[in-house]
Amino acid sequence: MEPIPEYKNAFARKYVAQGRAEGRAEGEAEGEAKGKAMGEAKALLAFLAARQLIPSGEARERILACRDLATLDRWIARAAAARTLAELFEEQG
């Protein structure tokens, strides 16, 4: 990895620092969103296990790979009444 150049010009230093701060903030927000989605996915798996609805490996991976919080919330709500895992993933028209 190449070293980051040191800017001597105050104008350049200002905008480089601003770019770094923006990049750091974006990275933190992305990490937080991923963490929240992973937490909801794990909670859904625990809820399903408590209801003795154990997902197959494929279904488990689908749940853990999901990063859309609205989808995870919908699956959690459906898990409360689902009799089968197929009902969890059904698309409603």
C-alpha positions as CSV (number, residue, x, y, z in Angstrom):
1,M,0.0,0.0,0.0
2,E,1.4,3.4,-1.0
3,P,1.9,6.0,1.8
4,I,-0.7,8.8,1.8
5,P,1.0,12.0,0.5
6,E,1.5,14.8,3.0
7,Y,-0.1,18.0,1.6
8,K,1.6,21.2,2.5
9,N,-1.1,23.5,1.2
10,A,-3.7,24.4,3.8
11,F,-6.4,24.3,1.2
12,A,-5.5,20.7,0.1
13,R,-5.2,19.6,3.7
14,K,-8.6,20.9,4.6
15,Y,-10.3,19.0,1.8
16,V,-8.3,15.8,2.3
17,A,-9.3,15.8,6.0
18,Q,-12.9,16.5,5.0
19,G,-12.8,13.5,2.6
20,R,-11.4,11.2,5.2
21,A,-14.0,12.3,7.7
22,E,-16.8,11.7,5.2
23,G,-15.4,8.3,4.3
24,R,-15.0,7.3,7.9
25,A,-18.6,8.4,8.7
26,E,-19.9,6.4,5.7
27,G,-18.0,3.4,6.8
28,E,-19.3,3.6,10.3
29,A,-22.9,4.0,9.1
30,E,-22.5,1.0,6.8
31,G,-21.0,-1.1,9.5
32,E,-23.8,-0.1,11.9
33,A,-26.5,-1.1,9.3
34,K,-24.8,-4.4,8.7
35,G,-24.6,-5.1,12.4
36,K,-28.2,-4.3,13.0
37,A,-29.3,-6.5,10.1
38,M,-27.1,-9.4,11.4
39,G,-28.7,-8.9,14.9
40,E,-32.2,-9.1,13.5
41,A,-31.3,-12.1,11.4
42,K,-29.9,-14.0,14.4
43,A,-32.9,-13.0,16.5
44,L,-35.2,-14.4,13.8
45,L,-33.2,-17.7,13.8
46,A,-33.5,-17.9,17.6
47,F,-37.2,-17.2,17.4
48,L,-37.7,-19.9,14.7
49,A,-35.7,-22.4,16.8
50,A,-37.9,-21.6,19.9
51,R,-40.9,-22.4,17.7
52,Q,-39.2,-25.6,16.5
53,L,-39.1,-24.3,12.9
54,I,-35.5,-25.1,12.1
55,P,-34.4,-23.7,8.7
56,S,-32.5,-25.7,6.2
57,G,-29.0,-24.6,5.4
58,E,-30.2,-22.7,2.4
59,A,-32.9,-20.9,4.3
60,R,-30.5,-20.1,7.1
61,E,-28.0,-18.6,4.7
62,R,-30.8,-16.6,3.1
63,I,-31.8,-15.1,6.5
64,L,-28.2,-14.4,7.5
65,A,-27.4,-12.8,4.1
66,C,-30.4,-10.5,4.2
67,R,-29.4,-6.8,4.8
68,D,-32.8,-5.3,4.2
69,L,-34.3,-4.4,7.6
70,A,-37.8,-4.1,6.2
71,T,-37.6,-7.7,4.8
72,L,-36.2,-9.0,8.1
73,D,-39.0,-7.2,10.1
74,R,-41.6,-8.7,7.8
75,W,-40.1,-12.2,8.3
76,I,-40.0,-11.7,12.0
77,A,-43.7,-10.7,12.1
78,R,-44.6,-13.7,9.9
79,A,-42.5,-16.1,12.1
80,A,-45.0,-15.4,14.9
81,A,-47.8,-17.2,13.1
82,A,-46.1,-19.3,10.5
83,R,-46.8,-23.0,10.6
84,T,-44.0,-23.8,8.1
85,L,-40.8,-22.1,6.9
86,A,-42.3,-21.8,3.5
87,E,-44.9,-19.3,4.9
88,L,-42.1,-17.2,6.2
89,F,-40.7,-16.5,2.7
90,E,-44.0,-16.3,0.8
91,E,-44.5,-13.2,-1.2
92,Q,-47.9,-11.7,-0.7
93,G,-49.5,-10.1,-3.7
